């Protein structure tokens, strides 16, 4: 028995030594490579921080499929909603400088600010803009932000808020929104005395040395390499190559308009996990703490409970706070026009990672985040990439079969059958849309959002708009009752919430030209 115990002890020591000898490359390469192969990703950049130090950087694929240009650690990616944490950090800087207070009324800085409810207008504070508890429905008004490009301005967004009806009481629940982050950017501009883009560069990018991060106007050729977004088509991806060599500022910079490289995102992540004295002087702990304070409880999905054992999930100022396998995490994700990002931090262990993907790849991001996160929270519970991916695929197949109507037998609607709907219609926040003859059929076209255009198709007794951009088709609902409103809704009820067709209520203002 003693001999057996000695053998077992030696075996355990050898196994422990093997684990200790395993390099970050040995641990993480198989995970990243398996996700890239499973989802045929166009390009990816991944970085890992352990105990406050960058231990792993990995890139794969191309900036644009077929270009022959590889993704590199300095390639710029759209970080989308990971921009929100940068906006909250900018506001925290202004608070530190005494130029702003978190409990300032928004109207102090933007006198034109109006919500649908006058009481909410008067009591909305700067901090409320960041916590997704305004009472607006999920994604309310996002059709003013994308698809890009469009003709909406930030002033349009401020004016539109007065017409967006709340779905629940102020501060009574959680629903993700982007418009109020746009407002937060305008508050920063008013308090800081400069445009949002100027302030973000001056107060965040430059002090932290985020040399490649971009916002506002810049030239692609001057800042190459730049990753190109890719749309999902069948089993592969198609690059959405930009036509303008100049990147122009959009309405939603403060909500999701920043582009950064992997190396810059690792600097950004590291200064939250292990700030240097200089970084603490840039933003002291007293101003960091409010950003990671849980203000708004968030729903916990069955998947999150099963995979991570999550019991707390809440939103702070630009960050999500959750427990994963009993360990605190602080994170955010970003999704925008063929680009996906993720930033996860495990503050108690000074660990974290960054994921940047230049393709429509929600499941890929979900799986990669989970297998990476398990390395820090519960390695013994880790499953394979294939196991997570197969589970998601099975759920999506069931969801699509049970919730998405069959619209395959569609036919182009004729002018005659839609004669009673033809004309120019106007929604109070979205503006005008034309429902007019086009060739032999009828087309819907939003005046300020030219990519929201497409032919009207008949499906049985219903009508849908088949968008030319190929995403999130919408039903058209003819006016009924006294309202006389032309309304819309998503064909796929689970399509991206930013296609908030349900918030539209058009009234006819004139006939077709």
Residue pairs with C-beta under 8 A, 6 or more apart in sequence:
24 48
24 50
24 55
24 56
25 56
25 58
27 375
28 46
28 48
28 56
28 58
28 372
28 375
29 58
31 368
31 371
31 372
31 375
31 385
32 44
32 46
32 58
32 60
32 368
33 60
34 384
34 385
34 386
35 41
35 44
35 364
35 367
35 368
35 371
35 385
35 389
36 44
36 60
36 61
38 364
38 367
38 385
38 386
38 389
39 361
39 363
39 364
39 389
40 235
40 236
40 237
41 60
41 61
41 237
41 357
41 359
41 361
41 364
42 61
42 62
42 64
42 65
42 230
42 237
42 239
42 358
42 359
43 59
43 60
43 61
43 62
43 63
43 71
43 75
43 227
43 357
43 358
43 359
44 58
44 59
44 60
44 61
44 71
44 355
44 356
44 357
44 358
45 57
45 58
45 59
45 71
45 72
45 73
45 75
45 77
45 261
45 262
45 354
45 355
45 356
46 56
46 57
46 58
46 59
46 262
46 353
46 354
46 355
46 356
46 368
46 372
47 54
47 56
47 57
47 58
47 73
47 262
47 263
47 265
47 266
47 269
47 353
47 354
48 54
48 55
48 56
48 57
48 351
48 352
48 353
48 372
49 55
49 266
49 269
49 270
49 273
49 350
49 351
49 352
49 353
50 350
50 351
51 274
51 349
51 350
51 351
52 270
52 273
52 274
52 350
53 270
53 274
54 266
54 270
57 73
57 262
57 263
57 266
59 70
59 71
59 72
59 73
59 75
59 262
60 71
61 70
61 71
61 358
62 68
62 69
62 70
62 71
63 69
63 70
63 71
63 75
63 225
63 226
63 227
63 228
63 358
64 227
64 228
64 230
64 239
64 241
65 230
65 237
65 238
65 239
66 239
67 228
67 239
69 225
71 225
71 227
71 358
72 225
73 261
73 262
73 263
74 212
74 225
74 261
74 262
74 263
75 225
75 226
75 227
75 261
75 262
76 212
76 214
76 223
76 225
76 226
76 227
76 259
76 260
76 261
77 227
77 259
77 260
77 261
77 262
77 339
77 341
77 356
77 357
77 358
78 227
78 229
78 256
78 258
78 259
78 334
78 336
78 337
78 339
78 341
79 256
79 258
79 259
79 260
79 265
79 334
79 339
79 341
79 356
80 256
80 333
80 334
80 335
80 336
80 339
80 340
80 341
81 178
81 255
81 256
81 332
81 333
81 334
81 335
81 336
81 341
82 258
82 265
82 332
82 333
82 334
82 341
82 342
82 343
83 215
83 253
83 254
83 255
83 256
83 257
83 258
83 334
84 130
84 181
84 254
84 255
84 256
84 318
84 332
85 291
85 318
85 319
85 332
85 343
86 200
86 204
86 258
86 268
86 318
87 130
87 181
87 184
87 185
87 188
87 200
87 254
87 255
87 318
88 130
88 184
88 291
88 316
88 317
88 318
88 319
89 204
89 283
89 291
89 318
90 188
90 192
90 196
90 199
90 200
90 203
90 204
91 100
91 102
91 126
91 130
91 184
91 187
91 188
91 317
92 283
92 287
92 288
92 290
92 291
92 317
93 203
93 204
93 282
93 283
93 287
94 100
94 188
94 191
94 192
94 203
95 101
95 102
95 287
96 283
96 284
96 287
99 191
99 192
100 109
100 126
100 187
100 188
100 191
101 126
102 125
102 126
102 127
102 290
103 125
103 126
103 127
104 125
104 126
105 122
105 123
105 124
105 125
106 113
106 124
106 125
106 126
106 128
106 129
106 183
106 187
107 113
107 121
107 122
107 124
109 126
109 186
109 187
109 190
109 191
110 158
110 183
110 186
110 187
110 190
112 155
112 158
112 159
113 121
113 124
113 158
113 161
113 183
114 121
114 158
114 159
114 161
114 162
115 121
115 124
115 134
115 135
115 161
115 162
115 166
116 161
116 162
116 163
116 164
116 165
116 166
117 135
117 166
117 170
119 170
120 134
120 135
120 166
120 170
123 170
124 134
124 170
126 184
126 187
127 290
127 295
127 317
128 134
128 171
128 180
129 180
129 181
129 183
129 184
129 187
130 180
130 181
130 184
130 316
130 317
130 318
131 295
131 296
131 315
131 316
131 317
132 174
132 175
132 176
132 177
132 296
132 315
133 170
133 171
133 172
133 173
133 174
133 175
133 295
133 296
133 315
134 166
134 170
134 171
134 177
134 180
135 166
135 167
135 168
135 169
135 170
135 171
135 172
136 164
136 166
136 167
136 175
136 177
136 179
136 180
137 164
137 166
137 167
137 175
137 500
137 502
137 503
138 167
138 175
138 176
138 177
138 497
138 500
139 176
139 177
139 178
139 496
139 497
139 498
139 499
139 500
140 164
140 167
140 175
140 177
140 179
140 500
140 503
141 157
141 160
141 161
141 164
141 177
141 178
141 179
141 429
141 500
141 503
142 177
142 178
142 179
142 497
142 498
142 499
142 500
143 430
143 446
143 449
143 452
143 498
143 499
143 500
143 501
143 503
143 504
144 150
144 152
144 156
144 157
144 160
144 179
144 251
144 429
144 430
144 448
144 449
145 152
145 178
145 179
145 182
145 250
145 251
145 252
145 255
145 256
145 498
146 252
146 336
146 337
146 498
147 337
147 449
147 451
147 452
147 469
147 471
148 250
148 337
148 451
149 248
149 250
149 450
149 451
150 251
150 448
150 449
150 450
150 451
151 447
151 448
151 449
151 450
152 251
152 448
152 449
153 251
154 182
154 185
154 186
154 251
156 251
156 448
157 179
157 182
157 183
157 251
158 183
158 186
159 429
160 179
160 428
160 429
160 430
161 179
161 183
161 429
163 428
163 429
164 179
164 429
164 503
165 503
167 175
168 175
173 296
174 296
174 297
174 298
174 299
174 315
176 497
178 252
178 255
178 256
178 498
179 255
181 252
181 254
181 255
181 256
182 251
182 252
182 254
182 255
184 254
185 196
185 253
185 254
185 255
186 196
186 254
188 196
188 199
188 254
189 195
189 196
189 199
192 199
192 203
194 202
195 216
196 215
196 253
196 254
197 215
197 216
197 217
197 249
197 253
198 216
200 215
200 253
200 258
201 215
201 216
204 210
205 211
205 213
205 215
207 282
208 267
208 268
208 271
208 279
208 282
209 267
210 260
210 264
210 267
210 268
211 264
212 223
212 260
212 261
212 263
212 264
213 258
213 259
213 260
213 261
213 264
214 223
214 247
214 258
214 259
214 260
215 249
215 253
215 257
215 258
215 259
216 249
216 253
217 246
217 247
217 248
217 249
218 246
218 247
219 245
219 246
219 247
220 226
220 242
220 245
220 246
220 247
221 245
226 259
227 339
227 356
227 358
228 239
228 240
228 241
228 242
228 358
229 239
229 240
229 336
229 337
229 338
229 339
229 358
229 359
230 237
230 238
230 239
230 240
230 338
230 358
230 359
230 360
231 237
231 238
231 240
231 338
231 359
231 360
231 470
232 359
232 360
232 361
237 359
237 360
240 337
240 338
247 259
249 257
250 257
256 334
256 336
260 268
262 354
262 356
265 341
265 343
265 354
265 356
266 354
268 343
269 343
269 345
269 352
269 353
269 354
270 352
271 279
272 288
272 330
272 345
272 347
272 352
273 345
273 347
273 350
273 351
273 352
274 350
290 316
290 317
291 316
291 317
291 318
291 319
292 316
292 319
292 321
292 330
292 347
293 316
293 317
294 312
294 314
294 315
294 316
294 321
295 314
295 315
295 316
295 317
296 314
296 315
297 313
297 314
298 313
298 314
298 315
298 320
299 313
300 310
300 311
300 313
304 310
304 313
304 322
307 370
307 388
308 322
308 323
308 324
308 325
308 370
308 373
308 377
309 323
309 324
309 325
309 326
310 322
310 323
310 324
311 323
312 321
312 322
312 323
313 320
313 321
313 322
314 320
314 321
314 322
315 321
316 330
318 332
319 330
319 331
319 332
320 330
320 331
320 332
321 328
321 329
321 330
322 328
322 329
322 331
323 329
324 373
324 377
324 378
325 374
325 377
325 378
325 381
326 377
327 346
327 348
327 349
327 376
327 377
327 378
328 346
328 347
328 348
329 344
329 345
329 346
329 373
329 377
330 344
330 345
330 347
331 342
331 343
331 344
331 345
332 342
332 343
333 340
333 341
333 342
333 343
333 365
333 369
334 340
334 341
334 342
335 341
335 362
335 496
338 358
338 359
338 360
339 356
339 357
339 358
339 359
340 355
340 356
340 357
340 359
340 360
340 361
340 362
340 364
340 365
341 354
341 355
341 356
341 357
341 365
342 353
342 354
342 355
342 365
342 368
342 369
343 352
343 353
343 354
343 355
344 352
344 353
344 369
344 372
344 373
345 351
345 352
346 352
346 376
346 377
349 376
351 376
353 372
353 373
355 365
355 368
355 369
355 372
357 364
357 365
363 389
363 392
363 393
363 396
366 388
366 392
367 385
367 388
367 389
367 392
368 385
370 388
371 382
371 383
371 384
371 385
371 388
374 381
374 382
374 383
375 382
399 494
403 492
403 493
403 494
404 491
404 492
404 493
404 494
405 459
405 491
407 457
407 459
407 464
407 473
407 491
409 459
409 460
410 457
410 458
410 459
410 464
410 466
411 457
411 458
412 440
412 441
412 455
412 456
412 457
412 458
413 441
413 442
413 455
413 456
413 457
413 458
413 463
414 440
414 441
414 442
415 422
415 437
415 440
415 441
415 442
417 458
418 435
418 442
418 456
418 463
420 478
421 435
421 476
421 478
421 486
422 435
422 436
422 437
422 442
422 511
422 512
423 435
423 436
423 508
423 509
423 510
423 511
423 512
424 432
424 433
424 434
424 435
424 436
424 508
424 509
424 510
424 511
424 512
424 513
425 432
425 433
425 434
425 435
425 486
425 506
425 507
425 508
425 509
426 432
426 433
426 506
426 507
426 508
426 509
427 433
427 504
427 505
427 506
427 507
428 505
429 503
430 446
430 448
430 449
430 504
431 446
431 447
431 448
432 446
432 447
432 448
432 509
433 444
433 445
433 446
433 447
433 452
433 506
434 443
434 444
434 445
434 447
434 512
435 442
435 443
435 444
435 456
435 476
435 486
435 512
436 442
436 443
436 445
436 512
436 513
437 443
437 512
438 455
441 455
441 456
442 455
442 456
443 453
443 454
443 455
443 456
444 452
444 453
444 454
444 455
444 456
444 465
444 476
445 452
445 453
446 452
446 453
451 467
451 468
451 469
452 467
452 469
453 467
453 468
454 465
454 466
454 467
454 468
454 469
455 465
455 466
456 463
456 464
456 465
456 466
456 476
457 463
457 464
457 465
457 466
462 475
462 476
463 475
463 476
464 473
464 474
464 475
464 476
464 491
465 473
465 474
465 476
465 488
466 473
467 473
467 474
471 495
471 496
471 499
472 490
472 491
472 492
472 495
472 496
472 499
473 490
473 491
473 492
474 488
474 489
474 490
474 491
474 499
474 501
475 488
475 489
475 490
475 491
475 501
476 486
476 488
477 486
477 487
477 488
477 489
478 486
479 485
479 486
479 487
483 505
484 507
484 508
485 505
485 506
485 507
486 505
486 506
486 507
486 508
487 502
487 504
487 505
487 506
488 501
488 502
488 504
489 501
489 502
490 499
490 501
490 502
